[in-house]
Amino acid sequence: MTEFRRRRADFSSFLLDLLTRQLDELGRDRAQPYDIVDLGGGTGGVATALARLGHRVTVVDPSPDALASLERRTVDAGLQGLIVGRQGDASDLVDVLGPASTDVVVCHRVLDVVESAPDALAATAAVLRPEGALSLLVAQRDATVLSLALAGHVALARRAYADRTGFDVEQVVALVQQAGFTVVAGHGIGAISAFVPEPVLDAEPGARTELAALEAEVSQDPAFRSLAPYLHVFARLS
């Protein structure tokens, strides 16, 4: 469990650093902070980080319990006025927010659970202002197959490989483009670190720093990106 939490923290840190740089690049000529919607943002891990940068974040989530935790977290962090929670999901996103009402939509691990990925992406496009941006994170099928096989669960790996509903890079890019977006960048998250045992990193001084640098270097390499557990796509509304 400790290893899983540490790995998840590493993934989250890399992803937030990446998203921060992308938002900075997006707003080079902009003096105002962004209005950001975190779809399925739960208790506000991403929202808190973005609000600390000065952005205004609306978390849309179907869970009242998650939104209650979000409110407590917002107060504890002193971010009242920068974070607000609204109950809803991808299916009623336009009704909850209104059309053309935000600058950026963060849609992390949402397509993995919705009934219709095209409909969810259409909803994100509908609530964005002209030239708005999408931060999309999905789990990748090929990495799931590899992880299961390396863990000795070969039968499960075969079933995962046969399940064509999982995402890969080409499929995600096509879905994003069909929703009216232009892909700016695509990065693999955890392409190497997901497969390096924690004891190896703990035994070698400086290994974590070197691994983080290596992750950044290979994250856009197509060969490594396709094997990453998660794919992050940053796109602009065309």
C-alpha positions as CSV (number, residue, x, y, z in Angstrom):
1,M,0.0,0.0,0.0
2,T,2.9,2.4,0.9
3,E,4.5,1.7,-2.5
4,F,1.2,2.4,-4.3
5,R,0.7,5.7,-2.5
6,R,4.2,6.8,-3.2
7,R,3.9,6.0,-6.9
8,R,0.6,7.7,-7.1
9,A,2.1,10.8,-5.5
10,D,5.0,10.7,-8.0
11,F,2.5,10.5,-10.9
12,S,0.4,13.4,-9.4
13,S,3.5,15.6,-8.9
14,F,4.7,15.0,-12.5
15,L,1.2,15.6,-13.9
16,L,0.7,18.9,-11.9
17,D,4.1,20.2,-12.9
18,L,3.3,19.4,-16.6
19,L,-0.2,21.0,-16.4
20,T,1.2,24.1,-14.7
21,R,3.8,24.6,-17.5
22,Q,1.1,24.1,-20.1
23,L,-1.2,26.7,-18.5
24,D,1.7,29.1,-18.2
25,E,2.5,28.7,-21.9
26,L,-1.2,29.0,-22.8
27,G,-1.4,32.3,-20.9
28,R,1.8,34.0,-21.9
29,D,0.0,37.1,-23.1
30,R,-2.7,36.9,-20.5
31,A,-2.8,38.9,-17.2
32,Q,-5.9,37.4,-15.7
33,P,-6.1,34.0,-14.0
34,Y,-8.1,31.3,-15.6
35,D,-11.6,30.0,-14.9
36,I,-11.0,26.3,-14.6
37,V,-13.5,23.4,-14.3
38,D,-12.3,20.2,-12.7
39,L,-14.7,17.6,-13.9
40,G,-14.9,14.6,-11.5
41,G,-12.4,16.5,-9.3
42,G,-13.6,14.8,-6.1
43,T,-12.1,16.2,-2.9
44,G,-10.0,18.7,-4.7
45,G,-6.4,17.6,-5.0
46,V,-5.9,19.2,-8.4
47,A,-8.2,22.1,-7.6
48,T,-6.2,23.0,-4.6
49,A,-3.0,23.1,-6.5
50,L,-4.4,25.2,-9.3
51,A,-6.2,27.6,-6.9
52,R,-2.9,28.2,-5.1
53,L,-1.6,29.5,-8.4
54,G,-4.4,32.1,-8.4
55,H,-6.9,30.3,-10.8
56,R,-10.6,30.1,-10.0
57,V,-11.6,26.5,-9.9
58,T,-15.1,24.9,-10.1
59,V,-15.1,21.2,-9.1
60,V,-18.0,19.3,-10.7
61,D,-18.5,15.9,-9.0
62,P,-21.5,13.6,-8.5
63,S,-20.6,12.7,-4.9
64,P,-22.0,14.9,-2.1
65,D,-19.5,13.4,0.3
66,A,-16.6,14.3,-2.0
67,L,-17.9,17.9,-2.3
68,A,-18.3,18.1,1.5
69,S,-14.6,17.1,1.8
70,L,-13.7,19.6,-0.8
71,E,-15.4,22.4,1.1
72,R,-13.5,21.4,4.3
73,R,-10.2,21.2,2.4
74,T,-10.8,24.6,0.8
75,V,-11.4,26.2,4.2
76,D,-8.3,24.5,5.7
77,A,-6.2,25.7,2.8
78,G,-7.6,29.3,3.0
79,L,-8.8,29.2,-0.6
80,Q,-12.4,30.3,-0.1
81,G,-13.5,32.3,-3.1
82,L,-11.1,30.5,-5.4
83,I,-12.7,27.0,-5.2
84,V,-16.4,26.1,-5.5
85,G,-18.1,22.7,-5.7
86,R,-21.1,21.9,-7.9
87,Q,-22.8,18.5,-8.0
88,G,-23.0,17.0,-11.4
89,D,-21.2,14.9,-14.0
90,A,-20.3,14.9,-17.7
91,S,-23.9,14.1,-18.7
92,D,-25.3,17.4,-17.3
93,L,-22.1,19.5,-17.4
94,V,-23.7,22.1,-19.7
95,D,-26.8,22.4,-17.6
96,V,-24.7,22.8,-14.4
97,L,-22.3,25.4,-15.8
98,G,-23.8,26.9,-18.9
99,P,-22.4,27.0,-22.4
100,A,-19.1,28.8,-23.1
101,S,-18.6,29.6,-19.4
102,T,-15.0,28.6,-18.7
103,D,-11.4,28.8,-20.0
104,V,-10.0,25.3,-19.1
105,V,-11.6,21.9,-18.4
106,V,-9.6,19.4,-16.4
107,C,-10.9,15.9,-17.2
108,H,-8.7,13.4,-15.4
109,R,-9.7,9.7,-15.3
110,V,-13.3,10.6,-16.3
111,L,-13.4,9.0,-19.7
112,D,-12.5,5.7,-18.0
113,V,-15.8,5.6,-16.3
114,V,-18.4,7.4,-18.4
115,E,-20.9,5.6,-20.6
116,S,-19.9,7.6,-23.7
117,A,-16.5,9.1,-24.1
118,P,-17.6,11.1,-27.3
119,D,-20.5,12.6,-25.4
120,A,-18.3,13.6,-22.4
121,L,-15.8,15.3,-24.7
122,A,-18.6,17.1,-26.5
123,A,-19.8,18.4,-23.2
124,T,-16.4,19.7,-22.3
125,A,-16.2,21.5,-25.6
126,A,-19.6,23.0,-25.1
127,V,-18.7,24.7,-21.8
128,L,-15.4,26.1,-23.1
129,R,-15.0,29.6,-24.3
130,P,-13.4,30.1,-27.8
131,E,-9.9,28.8,-27.9
132,G,-10.4,27.2,-24.5
133,A,-8.2,24.3,-23.3
134,L,-8.7,20.7,-22.2
135,S,-6.4,18.7,-19.9
136,L,-7.3,15.1,-20.4
137,L,-6.0,12.1,-18.5
138,V,-6.9,8.5,-19.3
139,A,-5.6,5.1,-18.3
140,Q,-4.0,3.1,-21.2
141,R,-4.9,-0.5,-22.0
142,D,-1.4,-1.6,-23.1
143,A,0.1,-0.6,-19.8
144,T,-2.6,-2.5,-18.0
145,V,-1.7,-5.6,-20.0
146,L,2.0,-5.3,-19.3
147,S,1.5,-4.6,-15.6
148,L,-0.7,-7.7,-15.2
149,A,1.7,-9.9,-17.1
150,L,4.7,-8.7,-15.1
151,A,2.9,-9.4,-11.9
152,G,2.2,-13.0,-13.0
153,H,-1.5,-12.5,-13.8
154,V,-1.2,-13.7,-17.4
155,A,-4.8,-14.8,-17.8
156,L,-6.0,-11.4,-16.6
157,A,-3.5,-9.8,-19.0
158,R,-4.9,-11.7,-21.9
159,R,-8.4,-10.6,-21.0
160,A,-7.3,-7.0,-20.7
161,Y,-5.6,-7.2,-24.1
162,A,-8.8,-8.7,-25.7
163,D,-10.9,-5.9,-24.2
164,R,-10.9,-3.3,-27.0
165,T,-12.8,-0.8,-24.9
166,G,-9.6,0.4,-23.3
167,F,-7.8,3.5,-24.5
168,D,-4.6,3.9,-26.5
169,V,-2.9,7.0,-27.9
170,E,-4.4,6.8,-31.4
171,Q,-7.9,6.3,-30.1
172,V,-7.7,9.2,-27.6
173,V,-6.3,11.6,-30.1
174,A,-9.0,10.7,-32.6
175,L,-11.7,11.2,-29.9
176,V,-10.3,14.6,-29.0
177,Q,-10.1,15.7,-32.6
178,Q,-13.7,14.6,-33.3
179,A,-14.9,16.7,-30.4
180,G,-13.5,19.8,-32.1
181,F,-10.1,20.1,-30.4
182,T,-6.6,20.5,-31.7
183,V,-4.0,18.4,-29.8
184,V,-1.1,20.6,-28.5
185,A,0.8,17.9,-26.6
186,G,0.6,14.3,-25.4
187,H,2.6,12.8,-22.6
188,G,2.9,9.4,-21.1
189,I,2.7,9.4,-17.3
190,G,4.6,6.8,-15.5
191,A,6.1,5.2,-18.6
192,I,9.1,3.9,-16.6
193,S,8.5,4.6,-12.9
194,A,5.4,2.3,-12.9
195,F,7.7,-0.7,-13.6
196,V,10.7,0.1,-11.3
197,P,10.5,-1.6,-7.9
198,E,10.5,0.7,-5.0
199,P,13.3,-1.1,-3.2
200,V,15.6,-0.4,-6.2
201,L,14.9,3.3,-5.8
202,D,15.4,3.3,-2.1
203,A,18.7,1.5,-2.3
204,E,20.4,3.9,-4.7
205,P,21.1,7.5,-3.6
206,G,19.7,10.0,-6.1
207,A,17.7,7.4,-7.9
208,R,14.3,9.1,-7.5
209,T,15.7,12.4,-8.9
210,E,17.2,10.7,-11.9
211,L,14.0,8.7,-12.5
212,A,11.9,11.9,-12.4
213,A,14.3,13.4,-15.0
214,L,14.1,10.3,-17.2
215,E,10.3,10.3,-17.0
216,A,10.2,13.8,-18.3
217,E,12.7,13.0,-21.1
218,V,10.8,9.9,-22.4
219,S,7.2,11.2,-21.8
220,Q,6.7,12.3,-25.4
221,D,8.7,9.5,-27.0
222,P,6.0,7.5,-28.9
223,A,7.5,4.1,-27.9
224,F,7.5,4.9,-24.2
225,R,4.3,7.0,-24.2
226,S,2.3,4.0,-25.5
227,L,3.3,1.9,-22.6
228,A,2.7,4.5,-19.9
229,P,-0.1,3.7,-17.4
230,Y,-1.7,7.1,-18.1
231,L,-1.8,9.3,-21.1
232,H,-2.2,13.1,-20.7
233,V,-3.4,15.1,-23.6
234,F,-3.5,18.9,-23.7
235,A,-5.7,20.3,-26.4
236,R,-7.2,23.6,-27.6
237,L,-10.7,24.2,-28.8
238,S,-10.4,24.6,-32.6
